[in-house]
Amino acid sequence: MNMPVTSRPTDDTTLMIRRVYDVDAATLFCALTDPEALKEWFGPGAAKVQHASGDLRVGGKWAIEMISDNCEEHNISGEYVEIDAPRKVVFTWAWRSTPDRVSQVTYALSPAGEGGTTLILTHERLHNAEIRDKHVYGWNGSLDKLAPWLSR
C-alpha cells in the first residue's frame, strides 16, 4: 500500500485522500460498502463500530454508530446518491450532532497495476477548515486500519 496523499483545497471545505490497496476493485468496493466489513475496520484509532447498516442502492440509507477510544458515541448517517459498482459510490454524510451540516463523500476506484486498486476518497461540502481537518484525521485513521484488514 502506498502512503496517503492528502490535499486540502483552498476553499477549506473539501479533502481528498489517495490510497493504493493490493486487492481488486470488487474486494475493495465490498470492504467500503458492506456493513459487516465496516464493523471490522471503520473508525480512527481505537474507535469501535457498534452498529452499521446500509441499503446499497440509489436513495438507500446507511448508518454507523461507533464508540471512540475516550468512550464518546459518534453517529453518522446518510443516503446513497450514485452507485457504479465496483468503480464508484457517492453518498451524503451527516453527524447526528449536526444534522443540518450535510456533506458528501465519493469513493472512486481504479486499477493500479498488478491487480491492485487505487482509492480516491473525496469528502466535500464540509462546514469549515477545522471540520475538514478533523475528517482528515478520521478518514486517514480509518483507511490505516483498512489495509491490514484487507490482507488478513
N, C-alpha and C positions, 0 to 999 in steps of 0.2 A: 504494500500500500504506500502511495506517495504521501508526503506531508500535506496538510491542508493549505490551501491558498485562500485567504480571506480578503475580500476587498470591501471597503466602506465608501460608497459613493458620496459625493459632497452634499447630497440632499438630506443626509442624516436619517433616512427612513428605510434604507434598503441594505441588506447584507447578501453576500454571495460567498459560498464555500464550495471549493472543488476538491473532490477526493477520488482516488482510483482504488477499486477493490478487485481482488483476484477471484472473482466469480462472474458467471454470465449474467446478462441483464435480467433474465427471468427470476433468477435466485435473489438478486438484489432488490428487484421490484417487490417480490413477496416479502422480504425482510422489512421493507419500508412501509408496507401497507397491511400486512396481516396482524390483527390484534394479538394473537398468541405470540408471534415473533416480537412485537413491540414490548410485551411484558418482560422479555428477556434482556433487552439491551437499551431501551429508551431512557433518557434522563441523564443529566451530568453527574459526575462523581458517584456518590453512594446512593443517589436517588433510586427509589424502587417504584415501579408501576404497580399499583394495587388493582387497577381495572383498566381495560382497554376494549373498545368496541368500534366497529366500523362496518358500514354498508357501502362497499366499494362499487358505487355506480354514481353517475352524474345526478346530483341532488340528494345523494345518500349522506347520512350524518356519521360522524366519527367523534370519539371522546376518549380522553386519557385522564386518569386520576393517579397521581403519584405522591409519594412522601419523600421529602428531601432528607439529606443527612442530618439536618437540625430539627427534624420531625415536623416541618411545615407541610401542610397539604396544598397541592397545586392541581388545579382542574383546568383543562384546556379542551375545547371542542370546536367543531366547525362542520363544513359541508363540502363535499367533493364538487368541483367546478368543471374539471376536464380530466378524462382518463384515456390514455393511449398506451395500454399495456403492451410490452414492458418498457416503453420508451419515456413516458411522461405521466405525471399526475399533478394536478393543481387543486389546492383546497384552501378554504378560509380557515382562520386561526383566531380564536378569541379566548382570553382567560376569563374564568368565572368572576374574578375580582374586578375586571374592567370590560364588561360585555359590549360596551359602546366602541371599543377600540378593535375593530375587526381588521386583521391584516391578511396577507395571502402568501402561501408557500407553494413553490414549484420544485418538484424533483424532476430533473431532466437526465436521462441515462443514455449513454452512447458507448459503442465498442472502444476498447482500449488495448488493442494488441494482445496476443497470446491468451485469448479467452477472458480477459479482464473487462471491467466496465467502469467508465467514468461517471460519477455523480456530480452534477452541478445543482446545488441547493440554493435557491433564491428566496429570500423572505423579504417581502416588500410591504409598503404601507404601514410601517411601524411608526409609533407615535412621535418619537424623537431620538436623538443620538444616544441618550442614556439607555433607553429601552432597547435600541438596536444593539448596543454593546452587551447588554445582559443576554440577549438572544444569541449573540456570537458565542458567548461563554457556554450557554446551554446547548446549542447545536454542536459546537466542537466537542463538548464533553460527551454528548450522546454518540456522535459519529466515532469518537475514540473507542467507545465500547462496542460499536457495531463490528469493527474489523475482527477482533478476536472471536466474537460470537459467530461470525460467518465461517471462520476457519476451524471451528470445533468439529 
